[in-house]
Amino acid sequence: YILSKPVPESERVHPWQQPELPFESIVECFTKKGDLVIDPMMGTGTTGVVAIKRGRLFLGFDINRNAFKLSQERLFRTAAALANGEMQEL
């Protein structure tokens, strides 16, 4: 498991949302740009956001429809920000 400080409440889209930093090292350590990252329990999409920011492809699933919708919104916002030059790929 990964032990990390919680995302500040004012920045969370969901109570279970995880911070991006620990997942950045996992994505960097086990994948390279262009690889596919799969998260079968994606929750609010933290792993997917990190994967997209790091130039990876992402495929995520979740049984919770509300979490899936939140994740979808985060992923689309991240991809749009990268496409519009509002954010740089890491």
Stockholm file with secondary structure:
# STOCKHOLM 1.0

chainA/1-90         YILSKPVPESERVHPWQQPELPFESIVECFTKKGDLVIDPMMGTGTTGVVAIKRGRLFLGFDINRNAFKLSQERLFRTAAALANGEMQEL
#=GR chainA/1-90 SS CCCCCCCCGGGCSSTTCCCSHHHHHHHHHHCCTTCEEEETTCTTCHHHHHHHHTTCEEEECCSCHHHHHHHHHHHHHHHHHHHTTSSCCC
#=GC SS_cons        CCCCCCCCGGGCSSTTCCCSHHHHHHHHHHCCTTCEEEETTCTTCHHHHHHHHTTCEEEECCSCHHHHHHHHHHHHHHHHHHHTTSSCCC
//
